[in-house]
Amino acid sequence: MQAELLKGKAEEIASRFEADGLRRHQLRAFYDHAKRQLQRLGYGAPFEEIKPEIARLKAFAADRAGRSNNPIPATFKRFIDCNVDAVGDEKSFKSGFMPHFEAVVAYFPAKD
């Protein structure tokens, strides 16, 4: 995982999400779903069992972006779509997707 993705880029992305109106609870809902899948891997679930749950993040994002009440910003939907598409195997999920997503969550302002 490149240090730039974990620091500068993650900080920039978090700032963009805040400026676009993403709420912390919205971000956490997606992150928490991804984190549960990482935990399942840790408990021994095979990646092929987890992969559909990771892919569901895109469906959740499409649903929440299309809502008239409290929608997620288009920038966050694109982030989810691009990052889920980049998950090809267990390593890319554990060593790429999750650390990057975790860094974005960490840099997102605490107020909500």
C-alpha positions as CSV (number, residue, x, y, z in Angstrom):
1,M,0.0,0.0,0.0
2,Q,1.5,3.3,-1.0
3,A,2.0,5.8,1.8
4,E,0.5,8.6,-0.3
5,L,-2.9,6.7,-0.4
6,L,-2.8,6.4,3.3
7,K,-2.0,10.0,4.1
8,G,-2.2,12.7,1.5
9,K,-4.8,11.2,-0.9
10,A,-7.0,9.9,2.0
11,E,-6.9,13.3,3.6
12,E,-7.9,15.0,0.3
13,I,-10.7,12.5,-0.3
14,A,-12.1,12.9,3.2
15,S,-12.1,16.7,2.8
16,R,-13.9,16.4,-0.5
17,F,-16.5,14.1,1.0
18,E,-17.1,16.6,3.8
19,A,-17.4,19.5,1.3
20,D,-19.8,17.5,-0.7
21,G,-22.1,16.9,2.3
22,L,-21.3,13.4,3.3
23,R,-22.2,12.7,6.9
24,R,-20.0,10.7,9.2
25,H,-22.7,8.2,9.9
26,Q,-23.1,7.6,6.2
27,L,-19.4,7.0,5.8
28,R,-19.3,4.7,8.8
29,A,-22.2,2.6,7.6
30,F,-20.2,1.6,4.5
31,Y,-17.0,1.2,6.4
32,D,-18.6,-0.9,9.0
33,H,-20.0,-3.3,6.4
34,A,-16.5,-3.6,4.8
35,K,-14.9,-4.1,8.3
36,R,-17.4,-6.9,9.0
37,Q,-16.2,-8.7,5.9
38,L,-12.6,-8.3,7.0
39,Q,-13.5,-9.8,10.3
40,R,-15.2,-12.8,8.6
41,L,-12.0,-13.4,6.7
42,G,-10.1,-13.4,10.0
43,Y,-12.5,-16.0,11.4
44,G,-11.7,-18.3,8.4
45,A,-14.4,-17.6,5.9
46,P,-13.2,-18.1,2.4
47,F,-12.7,-15.0,0.2
48,E,-15.2,-16.3,-2.4
49,E,-17.9,-16.2,0.3
50,I,-17.0,-12.6,1.3
51,K,-16.6,-11.2,-2.2
52,P,-20.4,-10.8,-2.9
53,E,-20.7,-8.9,0.3
54,I,-18.0,-6.5,-0.8
55,A,-19.7,-6.1,-4.1
56,R,-23.0,-5.2,-2.3
57,L,-21.4,-2.0,-1.3
58,K,-21.9,-0.8,-4.9
59,A,-25.6,-1.6,-4.7
60,F,-25.9,0.1,-1.3
61,A,-24.2,3.2,-2.7
62,A,-26.5,3.3,-5.8
63,D,-29.5,3.0,-3.5
64,R,-28.4,5.7,-1.1
65,A,-27.2,8.1,-3.9
66,G,-30.7,7.9,-5.5
67,R,-32.6,8.7,-2.3
68,S,-34.4,12.0,-2.1
69,N,-34.0,12.1,1.7
70,N,-30.4,12.4,2.9
71,P,-28.6,11.0,-0.2
72,I,-24.9,10.3,-0.3
73,P,-22.8,12.6,-2.6
74,A,-21.9,11.4,-6.1
75,T,-18.2,11.6,-5.2
76,F,-18.7,9.0,-2.4
77,K,-20.6,6.7,-4.8
78,R,-17.8,7.0,-7.3
79,F,-15.3,6.2,-4.5
80,I,-17.2,3.1,-3.5
81,D,-17.6,2.0,-7.1
82,C,-14.0,2.4,-8.1
83,N,-12.6,0.9,-4.9
84,V,-14.9,-2.1,-5.0
85,D,-14.0,-2.7,-8.7
86,A,-10.3,-2.7,-7.7
87,V,-10.9,-5.7,-5.3
88,G,-9.9,-8.7,-7.3
89,D,-8.7,-11.0,-4.6
90,E,-8.2,-11.3,-0.8
91,K,-4.9,-9.6,-0.9
92,S,-6.2,-6.5,-2.7
93,F,-9.1,-6.3,-0.2
94,K,-6.9,-6.7,2.9
95,S,-3.9,-4.8,1.8
96,G,-5.4,-2.2,-0.5
97,F,-9.1,-1.5,-0.1
98,M,-9.3,-1.7,3.7
99,P,-6.3,0.3,4.7
100,H,-7.2,3.0,2.2
101,F,-10.9,3.1,3.4
102,E,-9.7,3.1,7.0
103,A,-7.4,6.1,6.3
104,V,-10.3,8.1,4.7
105,V,-12.5,7.4,7.7
106,A,-9.7,8.4,10.1
107,Y,-9.2,11.8,8.3
108,F,-13.0,12.5,8.0
109,P,-14.0,15.2,10.5
110,A,-15.6,13.9,13.7
111,K,-18.6,16.2,13.8
112,D,-21.9,14.9,12.5
